[in-house]
Amino acid sequence: MYLISGSTEFSRMTGIRESLTGRIGILRLYPMTRSELHETDVKRHDVFTKRPVKNVATLNLKQYDQLLARGGMPGLCFLRSEEEFTASASMWLETTCSRDLLQIAGRKKFDNSMALAILRETAVQEEPTALSIARKLRKDTRMIQGHLDALEAILVLHRLPTHPAGVGRAQYHLIDPGLIGVLGGSRDQQVKSQILTELLATSEALGLGRPQLYTYRNEKTSRVPIVAQWMGNKVKPLAIQFYEGETLPRAERDALLAFSLRAKTKGLRLLALTHMQSGYTEQGIEHLSLRS
């Protein structure tokens, strides 16, 4: 027999006092990855956790654009009509904000319209934090933080704390690029969401567990959007830059190199994701295709 608890971390914020040790298992189900959507072997797309396999099939640009536009949410991503997808995704967002937030125990003052506005800000802002969202919406930061915590608990948002070597506040990102598009978010935010899905889902599918995710920014303007570290020594930590062109700009390349010096993380891999062909290393930075 199975008890499926729905879109929330069971017992974390639902008022369950018993830990149920030995009687419960928690399985995170992420939006579908490109290997699942295109029915290919996940082990051929483990570029985040080991060296890429040669001759991996690469999506063409049209397929990649469709992946960003439709995302990987089951029940939504296979809808062919743009109007139907937009309507269904909007309904999913509204239902999540008005119904699923009520699962969070001890908090009865969640505002569904405010939750939806917060999700919209996470989609459109380049570096969405509780403070930046509060300023944009002209609301109290503590109230915004409470909503963000709840949306994270029901698995709608990824939380990326700032890396210990950097400065700044935790950032929040929607779990699916298709939802970001419906909310008016940028392509850059869609790509970031897709990378996070691939990174997390691939790690767990390969039995490596969920990595600790960070974002990095220094005191000036240098930033690395995603840093991932796994427990133990099975997988080397990663610092990831991405760019929606063919080559990584010098500023982003220098940010990776500067982070590697400042973080002083043993075995750190520097990864650049662009539309350029995969398979070469320059200045210690591995270049791979966003579409592979």
Secondary structure, DSSP 8 states (H G I E B T S, - for coil): ------SS-TTTSS------TTT-------S--HHHHTT--GGGG-TTTS---TT-----HHHHHHHHHHTT-TTTTT---HHHHHHHHHHHHHHHHHTGGGGSTT-----HHHHHHHHHHHHH-SS--HHHHHHHHT--HHHHHHHHHHHHHTTSEEEE-B-TTS-S--EEEES-HHHHHHTT--HHHHHHHHHHHHHHHHHHHTT----EEEEEE-SSS-EEEEEEE-SSSSS--EEEEE-SSSS--HHHHHHHHHHHHHH--TT-EEEEEESS-S-EEETTEEEEETT-
